[in-house]
Amino acid sequence: MRGRKTAAMFSFRAALVLCLAVALGSPGQVQAAPAKNVIVLIVDGCSAEQYAFARWYKGAPLSFDPYRVGAVKTFISDSVIADSAPAASAFATGVRTSDKHISVGPHKKTISGVPAPADDVQYRPFATVLEGARLLGKATGIVATSRVSHATPGAYLAHTASRSSEDDIMEQAVHQGVDVVLGGGRRHLLPRESKGGARADGENLYQTLQSWGYAVVENRQDMLKVSGGRVFGMFADDHMDPEIDRPALHPDQPTLAEMTRKAIELLARDRDGFFLMVEGSQVDWACHANDVPHMLSDLLAYDQAVEAALEFAKKDGRTMVIAVSDHNTGGFSIGNHNSNKIYSQMTVENLLDPFRRMKTSGYQLWKSLAEKTPDTLKAALREDWVMDITDAEAQKIIALAASYKNNAYNALGEVLCPIYTHVGWTTHGHCGGDVPLHAFGPGKPAGGVVDAPDIARVCASAMGFDLQKLNRRLFVDAAQAFPGRVAVDRSQPANPVVKIATAAGLTAELPANKNFLKLGEKVYPLEGVVVYAKDTERAYIPQQAVNLIQGTRGLPRITP
Ligand SMILES: [Zn+2]
C-alpha cells in the first residue's frame, strides 16, 4: 500500500510481486500460499489462568476460546524463562535468541539442550515475517498500547541486540516503510531538545514521516478520520494508559480494538493482502505489579481486539489469525492461601466482587497519591477500590513499596490480594511455562505443543515465502561481500555510517538503521534497513545494496 495508485502501477506492481515471489519462494509455493492476510495478536505476559479469570468476569466465552489449538513452549536460548524481546523475536523471525535481543541471533552462551550458535549467527539480524510480507507487496501494520519501540512491536520492526535501544528501534521502524503504525512512543520520534523528545541523535523522525506523506495523528478522532494512505498514530509520548484509567485520563486515546479495526480497514485495501501484528502490551506490566484491575481491563480490551480480527477473518475467508502470548507473568492463580481450604465458598461472586468495585488500576491509584502516607493510602483505597484496610496493612504497604523503588505500586497487590481477594501471585517477574495457542483460518498451525519459533514459520508459509531466502536477501555481511573495503564511521556515536569503497574509487555510504545508500551525490532507496551490530562490529546490508555497489544492477534514483 503506497498511497496513490494507477492502473499502470498495478500492472508494474503485479510483475514486481511475481519477481519477488520467485526470489523469496518458488512461484508454485506462492500460488499455493494458503493465506492472503495474516494477523498475529499477542497478549504480553499472560496464560491460561488469567484467561479463565477474565472469562468469569466477562460472563461469556472469550473471543478466541473456540480456537485454542495447542500450546507454545516459551524458553529462550539462554534461559528457561523468556523475556519479551527474544520471545517476540522468535514469533517474528523463527529464530530462538537471547535475553533482551530484538530479532538478531543469540550470543554464545546457551542453556543445555540449545546448541551454541555458529559465529556468523551471533548478533546477526534475522528477517521478520513483516519484512517478508512487505517484499511480497503486502501492506504491513503494527498496533500496540506500549511505545511502538517497546520489545514486542520492536521485534517485528527492528534488529538490535538491546531492547533498550529504543531510538534505534524507532529509527528502523520509520525506515521499514510500515503502512500503519498505531500506539505510544512519540518521544522516540523527536529530538531531545524538542518537547517530549527523547532522541539522542538529534533527528526529527516526526518530520521525516510527514515529508514522506504519512498522516501522523495523535488522537482517536483524527485516527478514525484517516481513510487511506500511510498512517503513524502516536497517542502518547510514552506508553498509552491502562485501559481502566484511559476514559478518565485520556479519553482521546483509542482503544486497542479501535486501533485494530482501523488498521484492518486501511490494510485490507491492498489487493496483495496484508500482515498485521497487534499487541495487548500491558497485561504483562499489570501482572508484574500484581495489579488485577489493570490486568483485567487490558485483557478484556485484547479480547475485543481479537474479536475484531476474527470478525474480519470470518468474512474474508483468506485470513489467518493467531492469538497467543509470549510468556506468562506474575504466576497468577484463581485461589490463594486464603481460599484453598474452602472450595464450597469459592463462588463466582466471592471471586469477582472485590474487583467489580475497583475503579482504577493499582498503578494509577499509587501515582495519584501526592503524599504516600498510611492515611492517604487508606483514603485512596476506600475511594478507588472500595476497600477498608487496617493501619497495620497500610504501613506494611508503604514499607514494602519503598523497597520496590520505581515499581512501588507492586506492594498493593502483593499485600492486599492474599488478604482481601481469592487470587494469588507467585512473582513480580515472568514464568517459564507453556502458553495457550489460538489459531483460525487458512494456513493455521496444526496444533499440539509447538516451539515459539514455529509461529514465524507458520506465518511465512501461510503467506508463501521462505525465511531463509529472505535472510540472504535482506542481511548480507558487508565485510564478506566486500573484504577489506568496509569501515564503520562512528564519529557520531548515535549515527554510525557504514562506508564501502567501490571499485570505481567512490565511497558508498549506508547510514545504520536507515533504508538508503548514498553514492556520490546519488541516493538510492533500499528494500531493507542497514543494521550495524555493535557487539561484533559487523554491518549487514541488503543484497540489493551489494548489487548497486558492484554496479550489476541499476535502480531508479531519488534526489536527497
Ligand atoms: Zn513479554
Boltz pocket constraint, residues with backbone or C-beta under 6 A from the ligand:
constraints:
  - pocket:
      binder: B
      contacts: [[A, 44], [A, 45], [A, 82], [A, 83], [A, 84], [A, 85], [A, 87], [A, 284], [A, 326], [A, 327]]
      max_distance: 6.0
